[in-house]
């Protein structure tokens, strides 16, 4: 059938064979007046992709094309689109639709809209299942489509659209900047972005990890000091220190949370953006009152936050650590299998989509 009636994507068809991708057609949602069609040129590989196709976050809707760190060229725009024109290089992150009319959306919190639609594995109001960016094209609402600054290469911009915004939003909402001490737990795909953002915002930034071999990377990414949680009594020297801890690890179920909470300053927050398949450890409420701390979490970020993040990344030439992989059945398989076992430094981006989808419009 082909574009515009159908797109092609690398799709998972069986949860048991979650890393086996097959190229096949799928039908996008109907084109509407605020929509933009994008010919994809790069797509980041996110831990969310792996959690979804393995069933770790619940049963996936199969067949499924994942990928929500998407960069490409706008090739068609709806009649009411004003922020993007045909030919613009644009990006789409982990959210592709919201009602934009409720009190949540109108407070610049559309990423918490009760009717939000994720970029893949979620039904639109008309019942069409959203499909992601391991694909030839994507159809996205204007509000969730972002122009990419010219000086950010596509392979670097792609992971900013999920890993980047997921760590940027809680940091700016916590007012990370000069005078604040910020701890970043986990130095991986999310955590390395958090170090970049926190230091770029001017906060005194500390890397907290169980992997001592990541010390040099953490310091190069902007950390003032590296704290290894494998050291005996590692938390004691840092008692009552951090205004805000951003936990990017997805193995929090294995943590001694009381140790981590003890390093927070009075009224500090232990904030989660790493989302493990398993529940968080059980703790007593008394563990929170010792220093009056709280535990929180957040979901990606808003449009204004995405725009401000891309602006800072452009102005300060923020460069995440990226490895590229050709978009193909084998390339997708290799990337998700390596992400599953944390064998990446620190994000994969799929590239060479013209080779993967020859002759596309």
C-alpha positions as CSV (number, residue, x, y, z in Angstrom):
1,X,0.0,0.0,0.0
2,X,2.8,2.5,1.0
3,X,2.8,6.1,2.2
4,X,0.5,7.9,3.1
5,X,-2.0,5.0,3.6
6,X,0.5,2.8,5.4
7,X,4.0,3.2,7.0
8,X,6.6,0.5,7.4
9,X,8.3,-0.4,10.6
10,X,10.5,-3.0,12.4
11,X,7.9,-4.7,14.6
12,X,7.9,-7.3,17.4
13,X,5.2,-9.9,16.9
14,X,5.8,-12.2,19.9
15,X,6.7,-11.3,23.5
16,X,8.6,-14.5,24.0
17,X,10.8,-13.6,21.0
18,X,11.0,-9.9,22.1
19,X,14.2,-9.1,20.2
20,X,13.1,-10.5,16.8
21,X,12.0,-7.7,14.6
22,X,10.2,-8.1,11.3
23,X,9.7,-5.3,8.7
24,X,6.1,-4.9,7.9
25,X,3.4,-2.3,7.1
26,X,1.1,-0.7,9.7
27,X,-1.7,1.7,9.3
28,X,-1.3,5.1,11.0
29,X,-4.1,7.2,12.5
30,X,-6.1,9.3,10.1
31,X,-4.4,12.6,9.1
32,X,-6.0,15.6,10.8
33,X,-5.6,19.4,10.7
34,X,-2.9,19.6,13.5
35,X,-0.9,16.6,12.3
36,X,2.6,16.4,10.8
37,X,4.0,13.5,8.8
38,X,7.7,12.9,9.4
39,X,10.1,10.9,7.4
40,X,12.4,9.4,10.0
41,X,16.1,9.7,9.9
42,X,17.2,8.7,13.4
43,X,15.6,7.1,16.4
44,X,17.0,6.5,19.9
45,X,16.7,3.1,21.6
46,X,15.3,3.6,25.1
47,X,15.0,1.3,28.1
48,X,11.3,1.9,27.8
49,X,11.4,0.0,24.5
50,X,12.8,-3.0,26.2
51,X,10.5,-2.9,29.2
52,X,7.6,-2.7,26.8
53,X,8.4,-5.5,24.3
54,X,9.5,-7.9,27.1
55,X,6.2,-7.4,28.9
56,X,8.0,-6.0,32.0
57,X,5.5,-3.0,32.2
58,X,2.5,-5.1,31.2
59,X,1.2,-6.9,28.1
60,X,2.2,-5.2,24.9
61,X,-0.2,-4.7,22.1
62,X,1.3,-6.8,19.3
63,X,2.5,-6.5,16.6
64,X,4.3,-3.4,17.9
65,X,6.8,-0.9,16.5
66,X,8.6,0.8,19.4
67,X,10.8,3.9,19.5
68,X,10.1,7.3,21.0
69,X,13.2,9.3,20.4
70,X,12.5,10.3,16.8
71,X,14.2,12.8,14.5
72,X,13.2,13.3,10.9
73,X,12.0,15.7,8.2
74,X,8.5,17.1,8.1
75,X,7.0,16.1,4.7
76,X,3.3,17.0,5.2
77,X,1.6,19.5,7.6
78,X,-2.0,19.9,8.5
79,X,-4.0,23.0,7.6
80,X,-3.9,24.4,11.2
81,X,-0.2,23.7,11.9
82,X,1.8,26.9,12.5
83,X,5.0,25.9,14.3
84,X,6.5,23.6,11.7
85,X,6.7,23.8,7.9
86,X,7.5,21.1,5.3
87,X,11.3,20.5,5.2
88,X,11.9,21.3,8.8
89,X,14.0,18.9,10.9
90,X,11.9,17.9,13.8
91,X,11.7,15.6,16.7
92,X,9.0,13.6,18.6
93,X,9.4,12.1,22.1
94,X,7.5,9.7,24.3
95,X,4.1,11.4,24.1
96,X,2.2,12.1,20.9
97,X,-1.2,13.4,21.9
98,X,-3.2,14.9,24.8
99,X,-6.6,16.6,25.0
100,X,-5.0,20.0,25.4
101,X,-8.2,21.2,27.0
102,X,-8.3,20.0,30.6
103,X,-6.9,21.9,33.6
104,X,-3.8,19.7,33.6
105,X,-3.0,20.5,30.0
106,X,-3.7,24.2,30.4
107,X,-1.2,24.4,33.3
108,X,1.7,23.2,31.0
109,X,1.4,19.7,32.4
110,X,0.1,17.9,29.4
111,X,2.5,15.1,30.1
112,X,0.1,14.2,32.9
113,X,-3.1,14.5,30.9
114,X,-5.5,11.8,31.9
115,X,-6.2,11.2,28.2
116,X,-2.6,11.3,27.0
117,X,-1.4,9.0,24.2
118,X,2.1,7.5,24.4
119,X,4.0,7.5,21.1
120,X,3.7,3.7,20.9
121,X,1.6,0.9,22.4
122,X,-1.4,3.2,23.2
123,X,-4.8,3.7,21.6
124,X,-5.8,7.0,20.1
125,X,-9.4,8.1,20.8
126,X,-10.5,6.5,17.5
127,X,-9.0,3.2,18.5
128,X,-5.9,3.3,16.3
129,X,-2.9,1.9,18.1
130,X,0.1,4.3,18.2
131,X,3.3,2.9,16.6
132,X,6.8,4.2,17.2
133,X,9.9,5.3,15.5
134,X,11.7,2.2,14.4
135,X,9.8,3.0,11.2
136,X,9.8,4.8,7.9
137,X,7.4,7.6,9.1
138,X,5.5,8.8,12.0
139,X,2.3,11.0,12.2
140,X,2.4,13.3,15.1
141,X,0.3,16.2,16.6
142,X,2.0,19.6,16.2
143,X,2.1,20.2,20.0
144,X,4.3,17.1,20.4
145,X,6.6,17.9,17.5
146,X,9.7,20.0,18.1
147,X,12.0,21.8,15.7
148,X,15.6,20.7,16.3
149,X,18.4,23.3,16.5
150,X,20.7,23.2,13.5
151,X,23.9,22.6,15.5
152,X,22.6,19.4,17.2
153,X,23.3,16.4,15.0
154,X,20.3,14.1,14.7
155,X,22.0,11.1,16.3
156,X,22.6,13.3,19.4
157,X,19.3,15.0,19.4
158,X,17.3,11.8,19.3
159,X,17.9,10.5,22.9
160,X,17.3,14.0,24.2
161,X,13.6,13.5,23.3
162,X,13.0,10.9,26.0
163,X,16.1,10.3,28.2
164,X,16.9,14.0,28.0
165,X,13.5,15.5,28.8
166,X,12.9,12.8,31.5
167,X,15.9,14.0,33.5
168,X,15.6,17.7,32.5
169,X,12.1,18.2,33.7
170,X,12.5,17.1,37.3
171,X,15.8,19.0,37.6
172,X,14.3,22.3,36.5
173,X,11.2,21.8,38.6
174,X,13.5,21.3,41.5
175,X,15.3,24.6,40.6
176,X,18.6,22.9,40.1
177,X,21.2,25.6,39.8
178,X,23.8,27.6,41.7
179,X,23.6,26.9,45.4
180,X,22.0,23.5,45.1
181,X,23.6,20.2,45.7
182,X,22.2,17.5,43.4
183,X,22.9,13.8,43.6
184,X,22.5,11.7,40.5
185,X,22.0,7.9,41.1
186,X,22.9,5.6,38.2
187,X,25.3,6.6,35.4
188,X,23.6,5.1,32.4
189,X,21.4,6.4,29.6
190,X,19.3,8.6,31.9
191,X,21.9,9.3,34.5
192,X,24.6,10.6,32.1
193,X,22.0,13.1,30.8
194,X,21.2,14.1,34.3
195,X,24.8,14.8,35.0
196,X,25.1,16.9,31.8
197,X,22.0,18.9,32.6
198,X,22.6,19.4,36.3
199,X,26.2,20.7,35.8
200,X,25.1,22.9,32.8
201,X,22.4,24.5,35.0
202,X,25.2,25.4,37.5
203,X,24.3,23.0,40.4
204,X,27.0,21.3,42.5
205,X,26.5,17.8,41.1
206,X,27.5,14.4,42.5
207,X,27.4,11.0,40.8
208,X,26.2,8.1,42.9
209,X,26.8,4.7,41.4
210,X,27.8,1.1,42.3
211,X,30.1,0.8,39.3
212,X,33.5,2.3,40.2
213,X,34.7,2.0,36.6
214,X,32.3,4.8,35.7
215,X,34.1,7.4,37.8
216,X,36.1,9.0,35.0
217,X,33.0,9.3,32.8
218,X,31.0,10.8,35.6
219,X,33.6,13.4,36.3
220,X,33.9,14.2,32.6
221,X,30.1,14.6,32.4
222,X,30.2,17.3,35.1
223,X,30.2,15.6,38.5
224,X,32.2,17.3,41.2
225,X,32.7,14.0,43.0
226,X,31.9,10.3,42.4
227,X,30.4,8.3,45.3
228,X,30.6,4.5,45.0
229,X,27.8,2.7,46.8
230,X,29.8,-0.5,47.0
231,X,32.1,1.2,49.5
232,X,31.4,0.2,53.1
233,X,29.3,2.8,55.0
234,X,29.3,4.9,51.8
235,X,26.4,7.1,52.9
236,X,27.7,8.2,56.3
237,X,30.0,11.0,55.1
238,X,27.1,12.4,53.0
239,X,24.5,12.6,55.7
240,X,22.2,15.6,55.3
241,X,23.9,16.7,52.1
242,X,21.8,16.7,49.0
243,X,18.9,19.1,48.3
244,X,17.6,16.7,45.6
245,X,18.5,13.2,44.5
246,X,17.5,12.2,41.0
247,X,17.4,8.4,40.9
248,X,17.8,7.2,37.3
249,X,18.5,3.5,38.1
250,X,16.0,0.9,37.1
251,X,17.1,-1.6,39.8
252,X,15.8,0.4,42.8
253,X,14.1,-2.7,44.2
254,X,17.6,-3.8,45.2
255,X,18.5,-0.6,47.1
256,X,18.7,0.0,50.8
257,X,16.6,3.1,50.5
258,X,17.2,4.2,54.0
259,X,20.9,4.7,53.2
260,X,20.0,6.9,50.2
261,X,17.4,8.9,52.1
262,X,19.9,9.6,54.8
263,X,22.1,11.6,52.4
264,X,19.3,14.1,51.8
265,X,19.2,17.5,53.4
266,X,16.2,18.5,55.5
267,X,13.1,18.5,53.3
268,X,15.1,17.0,50.4
269,X,13.5,14.8,47.8
270,X,14.4,11.4,46.4
271,X,13.0,11.6,42.9
272,X,12.6,8.5,40.6
273,X,12.7,8.5,36.9
274,X,14.2,5.0,36.5
275,X,11.2,2.7,36.5
276,X,12.0,-0.9,37.4
277,X,9.7,-3.9,36.5
278,X,9.6,-4.7,40.3
279,X,8.0,-2.7,43.1
280,X,10.2,-0.3,45.2
281,X,11.5,-1.6,48.5
282,X,9.2,-1.5,51.5
283,X,10.3,1.1,54.1
284,X,8.8,2.4,57.4
285,X,7.4,5.9,57.4
286,X,9.8,6.7,60.2
287,X,12.7,6.6,57.7
288,X,11.3,9.7,56.1
289,X,10.9,11.8,59.2
290,X,14.6,11.7,60.3
291,X,15.3,14.5,57.9
292,X,11.8,15.3,56.7
293,X,12.3,13.9,53.2
294,X,9.9,12.9,50.5
295,X,9.9,10.4,47.6
296,X,8.6,11.4,44.2
297,X,8.6,10.6,40.5
298,X,7.8,12.2,37.2
299,X,6.8,11.4,33.7
300,X,8.8,12.9,30.8
301,X,8.2,16.7,30.5
302,X,6.1,19.4,29.0
303,X,6.4,21.2,25.7
304,X,7.9,24.4,27.3
305,X,10.4,22.2,29.1
306,X,11.3,20.4,25.9
307,X,11.9,23.7,24.1
308,X,14.0,25.1,26.9
309,X,16.1,21.9,27.1
310,X,16.8,22.0,23.4
311,X,17.7,25.6,23.6
312,X,20.3,25.0,26.4
313,X,21.7,22.0,24.6
314,X,22.3,24.1,21.5
315,X,23.7,27.1,23.4
316,X,26.0,25.1,25.6
317,X,26.7,22.4,23.0
318,X,25.8,19.6,25.3
319,X,27.0,16.3,23.8
320,X,25.6,13.0,25.2
321,X,27.5,9.8,24.7
322,X,26.0,8.0,21.8
323,X,26.6,4.8,19.8
324,X,25.0,4.5,16.4
325,X,23.5,1.3,14.9
326,X,22.0,0.9,11.4
327,X,18.2,0.6,11.3
328,X,17.5,-3.0,10.3
329,X,16.0,-6.2,11.7
330,X,19.4,-7.2,12.9
331,X,20.3,-3.7,14.1
332,X,17.2,-3.4,16.2
333,X,17.8,-6.8,17.7
334,X,21.4,-6.0,18.6
335,X,20.5,-2.7,20.2
336,X,17.6,-3.9,22.4
337,X,19.5,-6.9,23.5
338,X,22.5,-4.8,24.6
339,X,20.2,-2.2,26.3
340,X,18.7,-5.1,28.2
341,X,22.0,-6.0,29.8
342,X,23.3,-2.4,30.0
343,X,26.0,-3.0,27.4
344,X,25.9,0.5,25.9
345,X,27.8,3.8,26.6
346,X,25.3,5.3,27.1
347,X,22.6,5.4,24.4
348,X,22.0,3.8,21.1
349,X,20.6,5.7,18.1
350,X,19.3,3.9,15.0
351,X,20.5,5.6,11.8
352,X,20.6,5.1,8.0
353,X,16.8,4.9,7.6
354,X,17.0,5.6,3.9
355,X,18.9,2.3,3.5
356,X,16.3,0.5,5.7
357,X,13.4,1.9,3.8
358,X,14.5,2.4,0.2
359,X,12.2,4.3,-2.2
360,X,10.0,5.8,0.5
361,X,8.4,9.1,-0.1
